[in-house]
Each structure stands twice: as structure tokens, then as C-alpha cells.
């Protein structure tokens, strides 16, 4: 891909909706099965930015930034300014702290930045523009950490496992709102702990899922290029929005200002933390910033015994759970204090609605049988000797039962485990919370349930930091292929999307800042644009759907197909992904 040649005003970047289509859902009647595969942590530009044309339509990716000449407006990446400067001068260079991207070693310095207010000069191999990650960290490079090992700035080549992993990037609730900056999309670098890495992108056409969909005999597909994560921030919250369309509330949290008090503290800019390029100038809060599980206290909350600074006006506050929080029920991250685990939730979920309609469904999770201690389950990999035989297991004895969760099992991805209706020992848990191995067996043998949610194990979910992008994409291909080669292929609709942006930049502003003012939004989101595909062996053609959607559009699709009520005002108002079906039929 050639370097970007043009400057493009942000107003021109907002994606206009496709031509209005009839409000019918007739195409959905062709599908008895819906499968939702939920991957991890990439923005649309970061992963699908080079998708190109589909059905003679150009996907709104990074190439859209090359097509408008001589606009005279600042390019969206060029305005990744330092908050410590006066905002009038952009970065010249992208500072980096991934172990494989820093200068003068291992990469030679090619850009030196002395922008006013920066402090010491920035020495970098990168100018201030998007860059292709594959040019520096290839899929075969030994840059992945061992299972369960955290490497804050990544693993240097030759010191890790193969897979081409990068470091992880912060992707929290308050930080993302600062980064989006009212739709200007110009604070991703400043607001990130990974700085310039947020401007990286993958060569889309080398992704296993792209190659699979373009080989002879592949199923037809629709790219959703105007699809946003439902809520600002990370995995925990967006998993909740996928199944319940709402932000959960922590009932009776600790409020004494101690380490068990999970309320955040944000400054006047809504930022809860420092980054390498952001330091708060708000003297009242700078020393007290906390990026915790809950929103900040509201002004006037009498429970705020430690008098932590309350949220500024217009910033979400209260006892809402917005960042990673562990469930009260096992499985939860070992060692998490009881006071920091979320009490069981009672809100309605999509699973409850399906059960009420006598429509079978399941949440299939990679590694579930090992974590539960289901020694007779299809996903159990730990032998029969009373020990955890799998070398990647992290042995735990809970309730007198040996559990063998994988070292990369992600406890906060088990969305239904947070709800009282699916507590350990309940019939609903046994019927609906299953291992991914059960899904693969069902797909191959024509036994898919009406609705299947599939959540791969950490090693297979594409999450930066602990997982390989290429490995995760290959696993995604295996899941799709099991469906399209199985007996249920012609009656199955596959939705692939990602929980959230993973901290990576995207050029399209989310609602209400984009061109489609009819898309719903609220204090929770939507957040950054994320990849999404709709696939079926029954589709007649491939295409691009540019209607505005968010994660709750998946719920709307299921609700329409099976005649279910809405869960919240968001999924009631959002567009359904049935728009993709109408394009492809």
C-alpha cells in the first residue's frame, strides 16, 4: 500500500448510510440457525482497513483516505496532538514502546520530533501516519509470551513463541471517550499507554479469514463497514451489551476509598490515568486518578466517605460496572477478593428471552470444560488421573472439585456466568453454558441450536498481547468451515464480530458524530468502529453493508428472527443486521 498522499477532513470521513431499504425481514425466514462468533480487540481500520472492493463497492477502509486530493483539511492521523502542548502543532513522529518498534534499537531512527511541549525529543522509525504492522512484526516472528505470562511492552523477537504478537493496548471506558474526542478521532495516541502502536494496521489480504473467503467455493459474505462496539471501553462491558444490551450495576459496593472501593476518579478531561503522553493539569484530581471497575462517584454522593473527587458534569457516574470485573461465581480470576467480585445480576438476557420462547440456544466457550472441571465433557483435556495433565492448565480446587482452567482462559469473557439465572448447579447452566468443542461437534453433525454464541479460548481469540493474530484468524476459519461444510449450512446465518477496538485507531466517528444521525447513542456508547462480517452458504452474492449498526444489532437480528421483545432502549432503536441478508440474497 502506498503512503497516504492526501489530507482529508473528518466531516468527509463519516460514513453515509446506504440507500434506504424496505423495512422487511423476509430474508431471515430462510435461516433456522444463527451463529455469533465473538472475537477480540481490533478496530475496523486495524484489521479490515485494506479489504478493498466487494461486489464492485469499495469498503470504507484506509484506502478511502487516499482518494480525496487537495482538500486542505488536516488528515485525521496528523492531528494526534500532545495534550501538554497548546494543540496547535501535531506530532511529526509516532513514539513507540513495543519492544519490536522502538528506536534507536531495534529499529533505526528515521524521524526526530521536537514539537513544543514534548519534553525530550522523540526518536522514532515512524512518521505520524498509519503503518503496516506486518512490515515490522510478521506472523512467524517469535514475539508471543508464554501462556499466562504478561509482557507489558511485548516480547522482543527471538525471546518468545512464534505468532507475531504485539504488546497489548489500553482499552478502557473513560480513556476511549477521551480518545474519540467528540468524533474527531484525534487522541488515540495521546490517550494510550502504547502510543504510536495504535496507528498500526494489518495487511487485511494476508489474514486467513480473508484468504478463506476468496478461495474457490467459499461462501458469500457481507462486510459491515459501519459497525461500532456497543459501549465505550473493553471486553467485559461489551460482552454484557452483547447479551443484555445494558451496563450492569454493582449493588452495595464498598464505598470507603480503600483498595476494595472500585470507583474510578477522573480529571476535568474525563481521563482516569496518566499515559506516556498525557499528564493531567487538573490539580484537584491529578494525584488521585484511579482507573477502576466502576464509574466515578456522582457529585453529592453521601457514601463517598473518602471524599474522592466526583465525576465532572456530563461524565458517567454512579455504581455502574464499566471495566474488567470478576464474577461472584466460579470461574473467576484466582485470588480476586470477594468484595471486588460482582454480585450476581438479575437483568434479563437474550438467553432468557430465547428460553421463554422455547427456542434452544447456548454460549460455547473455549476451555469451559477444563475451567468447570467437567471431566466427561468433550472439551476436557486433562486426563483422568486426578491432576491437571494439560501443561497449559492453572490448577484450582473450588468447592472440592479440581478445576483446570487454561492459563489463557479469560474469566471476564464468560458473560452469562455473571447472572443468577446461570449460577453453578442450575439446570440453565448445564443446558446453555457449554464448551466450544460441543459447538464444533454440533456444526459437523447437523445439530446446531437455533442460536449459538461462540467464544474462543484466549490463545485463539486474536487479542493483542497474549494471542497471535494469525493463529486466531486461522481458528476463526476453522469455525466457519465447520459450519459451511456441515449439514446445517444452507439454513445457518453466521455473524462474526469483535467485542471492542482493542485500543487501535479508526477513522470513522461513532454515533452520534457520524453522518447517520438516526443511529442511537447514549452515555455508554457506541464506541470505536469494529470489524463485522455476515456469512452464509445460502447467500447468492457478496457485498458491503454501510448501514450504521452496533453490537446490539446482533440482538436485534435474533429478536426479529425469533419474535422476541427488546432488552433495552438501545436494541429497540438500533438497526438489525437483517440489512446484510437483504444485500446478499
C-alpha positions, 0 to 999 in steps of 0.5 A: 500500500502506498503512503497516504498522499492526501489530507482529508477532513473528518466531516468527509470521513463519516460514513453515509448510510446506504440507500434506504431499504424496505423495512422487511425481514423476509430474508431471515425466514430462510435461516433456522440457525444463527451463529455469533462468533465473538472475537477480540480487540481490533478496530475496523481500520486495524484489521479490515482497513485494506479489504478493498472492493466487494461486489464492485463497492469499495469498503470504507477502509484506509484506502478511502483516505487516499482518494480525496486530493487537495482538500486542505483539511488536516488528515485525521492521523496528523492531528494526534496532538500532545495534550501538554502542548497548546494543540496547535502543532501535531506530532511529526513522529509516532513514539513507540514502546513495543519492544519490536518498534522502538528506536534507536534499537531495534529499529533505526531512527528515521524521524526526530520530533521536537514539537513544543511541549514534548519534553525530550525529543522523540526518536522514532522509525515512524512518521505520524501516519498509519503503518503496516504492522506486518512490515515490522512484526510478521506472523512467524516472528517469535514475539508471543509470551508464554501462556499466562505470562504478561509482557507489558511492552511485548516480547522482543523477537527471538525471546518468545513463541512464534505468532507475531504478537504485539504488546497489548493496548489500553482499552478502557471506558473513560480513556476511549471517550477521551480518545474519540474526542467528540468524533474527531478521532484525534487522541488515540495516541495521546490517550494510550499507554502504547502510543504510536502502536495504535496507528498500526494496521494489518495487511487485511489480504494476508489474514486467513479469514480473508484468504478463506473467503476468496478461495474457490467455493467459499461462501458469500459474505457481507462486510459491515463497514459501519459497525461500532462496539456497543459501549465505550471501553473493553471486553467485559462491558461489551460482552454484557451489551452483547447479551443484555444490551445494558451496563450492569450495576454493582449493588452495595459496593464498598464505598470507603476509598480503600483498595476494595472501593472500585470507583474510578476518579477522573480529571476535568478531561474525563481521563482516569490515568496518566499515559506516556503522553498525557499528564493531567493539569487538573490539580484537584484530581491529578494525584488521585486518578484511579482507573477502576471497575466502576464509574466515578462517584456522582457529585453529592454522593453521601457514601463517598466517605473518602471524599474522592473527587466526583465525576465532572458534569456530563461524565458517567457516574454512579455504581455502574460496572464499566471495566474488567470485573470478576464474577461472584461465581466460579470461574473467576480470576484466582485470588480476586477478593470477594468484595471486588467480585460482582454480585450476581445480576438479575437483568434479563438476557437474550438467553432468557428471552430465547428460553421463554420462547422455547427456542434452544440456544447456548454460549460455547466457550473455549476451555469451559470444560477444563475451567468447570472441571467437567471431566466427561465433557468433550472439551476436557483435556486433562486426563483422568488421573486426578491432576491437571495433565494439560501443561497449559492448565492453572490448577484450582480446587473450588468447592472440592472439585479440581478445576483446570482452567487454561492459563489463557482462559479469560474469566471476564469473557464468560458473560452469562456466568455473571447472572443468577439465572446461570449460577453453578448447579442450575439446570440453565447452566448445564443446558446453555453454558457449554464448551466450544468443542460441543459447538464444533461437534454440533456444526459437523453433525447437523445439530446446531441450536437455533442460536449459538454464541461462540467464544474462543479460548484466549490463545485463539481469540486474536487479542493483542498481547497474549494471542497471535493474530494469525493463529486466531484468524486461522481458528476463526476459519476453522469455525466457519468451515465447520459450519459451511461444510456441515449439514446445517449450512444452507439454513445457518446465518453466521455473524462474526464480530469483535467485542471492542477496538482493542485500543487501535485507531479508526477513522470513522466517528461513532454515533452520534458524530457520524453522518447517520444521525438516526443511529442511537447513542447514549452515555455508554456508547457506541464506541470505536468502529469494529470489524463485522462480517455476515456469512452464509452458504445460502447467500447468492452474492457478496457485498458491503453493508454501510448501514450504521449498526452496533453490537446490539444489532446482533440482538436485534437480528435474533429478536426479529428472527425469533419474535422476541421483545427488546432488552433495552432502549438501545436494541429497540432503536438500533438497526438489525443486521437483517440489512446484510441478508437483504444485500446478499440474497 
